[in-house]
Amino acid sequence: SATAFASTADELARIGSQEALFAAAADFLRAIAAQRPLLLVLDDLQWADQASLDSCRMLARQLGNQRILLVATYRSDEVTRRHPLATLLPLLVREAGAERLDVQPLQEAGNRALIQSRYELADIDQGRLERYLEAHAEGNPLYAGELLRTLEDEGVLARQAGSWTLGDLEQVRVPALLRQVIERRVARLDEESQRLLAVAAVIGQVVPLGVWATVGEVDEDTLLGMAERAEEANLLRGLPAGDGVRFSHALIREALYDGIPSLRRRRLHLRVGEALIATANPAPDMVAYHLERAGDPRAVDWLIRAGERARDLYAPDAVIAHLISAERLAKQRARSVPVTAYLMRGQAQRLVGNFEPAREDLETVLTLARQAGDGRVEWQALNELGMLWMARDYARTGEYLQQALALARSLDAPDLTGHSLSRVGNWYVNVERPLEGLQHHREALAIFEQLDDRTGIAASLDLLALASFLSGDLIQGNGYLRRAVELFRASGDREGLASCLAQITMQGVNYLTDSAVIAQVTMAERLRAGEEAFAIAHAISWRAGESYALCTRACCLGAGGASGAALDAARRSIEIAEEIDHSQWLSAAHSATGAIYFDLLALSQAQQHLEQAFSFARPNASTAWIHLGSSFLASVLLAGGDRARAEAVLAAVLNPETPMQTLAQRRLWAARVELVLAHGDPEAALGLLDRLVAATPNASPKQPVLRYEFSRAQALAALGQYEAAQAALLAIQGVAQALEARPWSWRIHLERGKLCAQQERQEQAVAEFAAARAIIDELAAETPDDLRPAFLDQTARLFPAAP
């Protein structure tokens, strides 16, 4: 009560010693705790004086058996070894049984949760802000909160029309509160130490001792003494190797850097750049950074060298940033950058999916190379432009690649000719001219083997594997892939390795290969390959490669029955393809999504995605994807009972003269078989199936094709040939089980059950239906919640009534 407090205050005024004061305070707290439990919080002990810390120690000792919880907080980065709190902490543990709770730094998930709890940002801005906090706050919650508050105060984080937007993060200064905290720490050091810290701030977050000594004009022994004092103040940390230091936090370095006058900063950057150049094997990006900040014209050349190094390290974003800076500085100095810089930047822009900037750079290279009469650079530009246009227009791709091949032959350059043959061969395969494609690939492989060019051999094997796959010879393709993977791993070609691994994901059963003899590659191996493919593509910022790897993963998972994970992978593939406007992978990913929905008997969603796949495949002129999409869509329409439209879809791409040479063509003919069966002509269906088996590589009675034999069983059953139908289903039942193709397995059991029922083998029919239902229940458990009830309902409708 107020009266009790006033009485206690009067008593305190009469106390004459510190011990008596501590005792009175303890008595006061005991009196309160006797009435109700008490929580006492002492915040920011790092700022407490010695008397306050003595009081804390006394209270902790005397109140241990009372209903009092004493909570004290402090910032460990403010407590040096000489700080009085550093001595008190072990005493509290020993004398009062205190428990210490270390608050761990915010990890990636913590930063994400912090941002999501406060702001609704687009995914790309969410990612930018997460990376900004990770780099600048380094897990410190105080720093993270102050940085976010500063971003809001400066309008970089702004709320507009009910949502948040994120502006340019590069110009944000160190928040005022954090600057004060940092300046207070720095002020503990002498003037010479503060000068050397400023020099270190110019050098960078990591400070090599040799460069620091040179620029600071002191010997290393002096530096070591200063570094120890700075480390005691939690400003620096020694590197494990003992050859330098790093700032304990990025914001400390930024605050120090901002406090240096601009003219002095400029001179220091020049001296740092010169000191770095004098070292053995200087890092080009660091030299370029300092020379650029110093305004030195040599920065242009070092930026180009930094771009080359970033290219070799598969860091295309860094390549682009370095070469944009080089071009800007060159224009300021009225000089030009070499054509190879534009080529390098164009290649990097293509890799990250920036179509228009890539096209502009590569067309500039093509013009400059032709003006200079540089055939090899002209070839590189044509080849790169051909690869770039694969994302949008296969007709343009063919034009550029054919020009590149003609130029390579005219230059009498076997290495260039080999690479052009590989690319043109790949184009032929994608436009459904497989024989010409395989011929080009084999010619390229022969050239590279003669040159003993292992990189070229690996690239040829990779594309030969793809050509074999799209031709439907998965067994031969799998052999090519294994050799290519070994060579790519040995050479360190990460883009080629990612491409090969994504192909391995497609080697087993999937929505493209059920009309082929399938290579025996386990689901686990395929998924591991797909995960590695995505990880590599992500690490090298190859956006199209990420989309490709996710699409192949979706096909693999979906055909195995893991529909939830498959739909998630397909969705992510579509999102990336949309970001980079890659129509080929948009078509592929929407086709995969449609096929997954078809397996779930969600026909309307399947049709929607397959029609979207068409909208991307047609302008792209990728015949293979047009044919595959047509076959999927026809099957969906037939399942929905729309025979007329299914016939129209097939008629647009299939005629009696259409060959059966490729996977996509045979998939079309397999859809035609389904249409013929729907029209009630099982004999015609059997005739088409015999032709398909004869045209399919490796197909034989011992190596049956899932889709063919399933349709054959339906045709034979329609003719009343039940035993032959059962034999066809039995032939593929083991295949489906071995390949872990659960969506096929339940359909096979269901068809066998129907046949048994027609043959009045009721006990066997019941067993087959039970096996089908058991697999359906497994699949339902892996189906998204919103799709599961409809899937179970639709599959239940397929079973006959109980006999």
Helices and strands as residue ranges (DSSP letters): H 2-13, H 18-35, E 38-42, G 45-47, H 50-62, E 68-72, G 76-78, H 84-96, H 108-118, H 123-136, H 141-153, E 157-160, E 163-166, H 176-186, H 191-203, E 206-208, H 209-216, H 220-232, E 236-238, E 244-247, H 250-258, H 262-277, H 284-294, H 299-312, H 316-332, H 339-352, H 355-372, H 375-389, H 394-410, H 414-430, H 434-451, H 454-471, H 474-491, H 494-505, H 523-539, H 543-560, H 563-580, H 583-599, H 603-620, H 623-639, H 643-651, H 663-678, H 682-695, H 706-718, H 722-738, H 742-758, H 762-781, H 788-798
